[in-house]
Amino acid sequence: MRFRRLKDLVASRFMLAATIFSALLVVLIAAGLLQKSSLVLAMKPLTQLLFSSSWHPLSGEFGLYPFIMGTFWVTGVAMLIAIPLCLLVSIYLAEYAPSRTRGVVKPLIDLLAGIPSVVYGLLGVLIIVPFVKNIASFFGSTTNGYNVLSGGIILAIMVFPVIISISEEVIRTVPQGMRETSLALGATRWQATKLVVRRAALPGIIAAIVLGFSRAFGETMAVLMVVGNVAKVPSSVLDPAYPLTALIANNYGEMMSIPLYGSALLLAALVLLVVVFLFSLGARLILIRVERSYGIG
Amino acid sequence: MDRRKLEEDFCRGLMIAATFVVGGSLFAVFSVVILKGAPALSLSMITELPQGGYYLGGEGGILNAIVGSLYLGLGATALALVLALPVALFLQKEYIGNSRLGRLTRLSLDVLWGVPSIVYGAFGFIIMVYLGIRACLLGGIIALTLLELPIMIRAMDEVVRMVPQELKEASYAMGATRLETTMRVVCRQALPGLLTALLLAFGRGIGDAASILFTAGYTDRLPHSLFDPVASLPLAVFFQIGTPFPEVQQRAYASALILLLLVLILSVASRLLTRKFNKYVVR
């Protein structure tokens, strides 16, 4: 008996250690990146690093502003495309679709989530870039198609599954009674959705959108392949951009050779981590509150 | 009344149209990869290493990338399993469950789930520098393990939580310890779900490029030790499409098709396995 107790104790200590490691991993990552980027942080004030537009690594100028703006532009365009489409689809799946349609569409959307990002990049290079180029030239622009708009379209496709699966789940947790009350008062299905379900599901839907945003924010390969990578703040969706993730991926070779350059790139990774951390932390806290007030399942 | 009917129909139409757009984008991904990739696919693509001048359009295949991706994926999934299973089991009610530590762990894992893969790559790079190794199989496995960890734990946590409490109580009533109950009752009952979680994480790991870009390196040879650099399928697609030669770009399409097929097989396999193992589950 004592031996069995001992085994139980040893195993639970091991599990505790693994759990603490996993729970602290995000802190470990942040600490590691901060420690490595302290080299460049010690030389330049943070505000200058974040808000200066001059990126001349060889003369020691590391302004991340164009890259930060590039990331925001591409992500912003992606969200403008994705939000309306995703909301319509998740309302359709949760409120309207017959269960057979849902049984077909939901696994397909999950499949979309599992496709590697280089494959999306390939789709971008082969289809979306020429498409954007043709449309733009029809309106008299001379872009080569490698621009913010192409990146935004690809990212939008990539965040569809994230936003749809979470917001569909949230909409379905709205108690059936609320819907029925509204329908019994003579509301049409859309009115019940618009006036009653929307109000109850709104926080969860916002959380889903924020999670989609943070997914798009950190996406690397697919974006890198289609946005053009010109280190200048874009002024329209037809300008090329150079997101933070692409900056890191394109210049990793320098991380080994020039310490200061490497430090600046790891600072860029830290900026990505901090933004994504804040956004997804906020979204998760909202979702936990939603779960508590309706009870999922 | 008419206006309300009109509104109803209009919105329903919009929704169906949106569903078609989303479904259509999935269809577009598959049809593009298959149409472009299938003509370039050949037996030598998957059985040969790149020969001299391969990246200028010479002879050879991408066996190095296929084998490399499998090494990376299998290594990372095995390591992640060793870490993830104890955590998922520790999140049961008997251990930390809904205590403050349990809630905090779940929150932290959810946040970790959203961390971009390039950040895992950068962190993996820092670990490599710390350990004093160059870009190699081990470095790639470390970065991918960290990437797969939150995906695997969260998926496993979901299924472990679904194990009926009565089943566990029956085991406790026989005098079993927590560990015995967990290993012999919970793990067996949750087995299909655990397998699905494993394959899900494997599929995610094998398809990720950004985290191994600077931790695994790239080479035309097969790795012989953990400290050799290693090629991978996603990076094979990425590098080949970046060349100006149409023959090499064709091979990028074929590589993408192989990668997509691999991911699809994993996803179908996980569904079939779930069905096969479901007969051992107590309902």
Chai-1 contact restraints between the chains, C-beta under 6 A:
chainA,res_idxA,chainB,res_idxB,connection_type,confidence,min_distance_angstrom,max_distance_angstrom,comment,restraint_id
A,R4,B,T177,contact,1.0,0.0,6.0,A-B,restraint_1
A,K7,B,L179,contact,1.0,0.0,6.0,A-B,restraint_2
A,D8,B,T177,contact,1.0,0.0,6.0,A-B,restraint_3
A,D8,B,R178,contact,1.0,0.0,6.0,A-B,restraint_4
A,D8,B,L179,contact,1.0,0.0,6.0,A-B,restraint_5
A,A11,B,L179,contact,1.0,0.0,6.0,A-B,restraint_6
A,M15,B,P86,contact,1.0,0.0,6.0,A-B,restraint_7
A,M15,B,F90,contact,1.0,0.0,6.0,A-B,restraint_8
A,A18,B,L83,contact,1.0,0.0,6.0,A-B,restraint_9
A,A18,B,P86,contact,1.0,0.0,6.0,A-B,restraint_10
A,A18,B,V87,contact,1.0,0.0,6.0,A-B,restraint_11
A,T19,B,V87,contact,1.0,0.0,6.0,A-B,restraint_12
A,T19,B,F90,contact,1.0,0.0,6.0,A-B,restraint_13
A,T19,B,T105,contact,1.0,0.0,6.0,A-B,restraint_14
A,S22,B,V87,contact,1.0,0.0,6.0,A-B,restraint_15
A,A23,B,T105,contact,1.0,0.0,6.0,A-B,restraint_16
A,A23,B,S108,contact,1.0,0.0,6.0,A-B,restraint_17
A,L25,B,L112,contact,1.0,0.0,6.0,A-B,restraint_18
A,V26,B,S108,contact,1.0,0.0,6.0,A-B,restraint_19
A,V26,B,V111,contact,1.0,0.0,6.0,A-B,restraint_20
A,V26,B,L112,contact,1.0,0.0,6.0,A-B,restraint_21
A,I29,B,F123,contact,1.0,0.0,6.0,A-B,restraint_22
A,G32,B,F123,contact,1.0,0.0,6.0,A-B,restraint_23
A,G32,B,I126,contact,1.0,0.0,6.0,A-B,restraint_24
A,K36,B,I126,contact,1.0,0.0,6.0,A-B,restraint_25
A,L85,B,A18,contact,1.0,0.0,6.0,A-B,restraint_26
A,L85,B,V21,contact,1.0,0.0,6.0,A-B,restraint_27
A,L88,B,L14,contact,1.0,0.0,6.0,A-B,restraint_28
A,L88,B,M15,contact,1.0,0.0,6.0,A-B,restraint_29
A,L88,B,A18,contact,1.0,0.0,6.0,A-B,restraint_30
A,V89,B,A18,contact,1.0,0.0,6.0,A-B,restraint_31
A,V89,B,T19,contact,1.0,0.0,6.0,A-B,restraint_32
A,V89,B,V22,contact,1.0,0.0,6.0,A-B,restraint_33
A,Y92,B,M15,contact,1.0,0.0,6.0,A-B,restraint_34
A,Y92,B,T19,contact,1.0,0.0,6.0,A-B,restraint_35
A,L108,B,L26,contact,1.0,0.0,6.0,A-B,restraint_36
A,L112,B,L26,contact,1.0,0.0,6.0,A-B,restraint_37
A,G114,B,G203,contact,1.0,0.0,6.0,A-B,restraint_38
A,G114,B,V263,contact,1.0,0.0,6.0,A-B,restraint_39
A,G114,B,S267,contact,1.0,0.0,6.0,A-B,restraint_40
A,P116,B,G207,contact,1.0,0.0,6.0,A-B,restraint_41
A,P116,B,P234,contact,1.0,0.0,6.0,A-B,restraint_42
A,P116,B,L259,contact,1.0,0.0,6.0,A-B,restraint_43
A,V118,B,A209,contact,1.0,0.0,6.0,A-B,restraint_44
A,V118,B,P234,contact,1.0,0.0,6.0,A-B,restraint_45
A,V118,B,V237,contact,1.0,0.0,6.0,A-B,restraint_46
A,V118,B,F238,contact,1.0,0.0,6.0,A-B,restraint_47
A,V119,B,A256,contact,1.0,0.0,6.0,A-B,restraint_48
A,V119,B,L260,contact,1.0,0.0,6.0,A-B,restraint_49
A,L122,B,A256,contact,1.0,0.0,6.0,A-B,restraint_50
A,L123,B,V29,contact,1.0,0.0,6.0,A-B,restraint_51
A,L123,B,V32,contact,1.0,0.0,6.0,A-B,restraint_52
A,L126,B,V32,contact,1.0,0.0,6.0,A-B,restraint_53
A,I127,B,V32,contact,1.0,0.0,6.0,A-B,restraint_54
A,I157,B,S25,contact,1.0,0.0,6.0,A-B,restraint_55
A,F160,B,V22,contact,1.0,0.0,6.0,A-B,restraint_56
A,T188,B,R4,contact,1.0,0.0,6.0,A-B,restraint_57
A,T188,B,E8,contact,1.0,0.0,6.0,A-B,restraint_58
A,W190,B,E7,contact,1.0,0.0,6.0,A-B,restraint_59
A,W190,B,E8,contact,1.0,0.0,6.0,A-B,restraint_60
A,W190,B,C11,contact,1.0,0.0,6.0,A-B,restraint_61
A,S214,B,G114,contact,1.0,0.0,6.0,A-B,restraint_62
A,G218,B,P116,contact,1.0,0.0,6.0,A-B,restraint_63
A,T220,B,I118,contact,1.0,0.0,6.0,A-B,restraint_64
A,T220,B,A210,contact,1.0,0.0,6.0,A-B,restraint_65
A,M221,B,A209,contact,1.0,0.0,6.0,A-B,restraint_66
A,M221,B,A210,contact,1.0,0.0,6.0,A-B,restraint_67
A,T245,B,I118,contact,1.0,0.0,6.0,A-B,restraint_68
A,I248,B,I118,contact,1.0,0.0,6.0,A-B,restraint_69
A,A249,B,L213,contact,1.0,0.0,6.0,A-B,restraint_70
A,Y252,B,F214,contact,1.0,0.0,6.0,A-B,restraint_71
A,L266,B,A122,contact,1.0,0.0,6.0,A-B,restraint_72
A,A269,B,V119,contact,1.0,0.0,6.0,A-B,restraint_73
A,A269,B,A122,contact,1.0,0.0,6.0,A-B,restraint_74
A,L272,B,P116,contact,1.0,0.0,6.0,A-B,restraint_75
A,L272,B,V119,contact,1.0,0.0,6.0,A-B,restraint_76
A,L273,B,V119,contact,1.0,0.0,6.0,A-B,restraint_77
A,V276,B,G114,contact,1.0,0.0,6.0,A-B,restraint_78
A,S280,B,V111,contact,1.0,0.0,6.0,A-B,restraint_79
A,S280,B,G114,contact,1.0,0.0,6.0,A-B,restraint_80
A,L281,B,V111,contact,1.0,0.0,6.0,A-B,restraint_81
A,R284,B,L107,contact,1.0,0.0,6.0,A-B,restraint_82
A,R284,B,D110,contact,1.0,0.0,6.0,A-B,restraint_83
